[in-house]
Amino acid sequence: QQQVKQSPQSLIVQKGGISIINCAYENTAFDYFPWYQQFPGKGPALLIAIRPDVSEKKEGRFTISFNKSAKQFSLHIMDSQPGDSATYFCAASIQYNTDKLIFGTGTRLQVFP
Amino acid sequence: GAGVSQSPRYKVAKRGQDVALRCDPISGHVSLFWYQQALGQGPEFLTYFQNEAQLDKSGLPSDRFFAERPEGSVSTLKIQRTQQEDSAVYLCASSLNSAGGKNEQFFGPGTRLTVL
């Protein structure tokens, strides 16, 4: 019940294209859903996050879509750039608890020029 | 400070050795987390501190793992009698406060532990 399932495992996109990564969860107590970006040799860095009271959040080229009834959320990267090439992790937590993050398994994104 | 720092960045240990990994959180951050990231996997929660109190250690895989944060700032993760399955990147994260608010976790670069 604590798992967060993420797909695809890897993704190859042409420059300017849209990258879409999907996640699903089981625990309905989760109330905070961040996406992290990780470059090789670096720690994860927060990209964008959403709470279940909204269905979509957009920050620049990055959009989270959230479907509470389906217990799914996704990251959309518009106009993908080579600099976006990294591993992306979805995560979930219960904010009134310890805030510990439950991470998905990651998606390795490669954007080719 | 500029961010979360961890040391050493790389550690090679022989099986059976004890290791100590250090985390310096962002100054003033109340909450501190340790995660373990195996190769090609997402980080997995190990333990959580609020100031000096260890409030959650449910993710520690065995009693060989021990963490402390005695003065509520710097934290040390100690692994006794290391095993090959302990090989991973150990990530430390800190956040301003864990009181149910918008508490972004800031991650350090990690310590890559290799047990031979």
Interface residues (C-beta under 8 A of the other chain):
Chain A: Q6 P34 Y36 G41 K42 G43 P44 A45 L46 A49 F89 A91 Q95 Y96 T98 D99 K100 L101 I102 F103 G104 T105 G106
Chain B: V4 S31 F33 Y35 G40 Q41 G42 P43 E44 F45 Y48 L55 D56 G59 L91 A93 S95 S98 G100 G101 N103 E104 Q105 F106 F107 G108 P109 G110
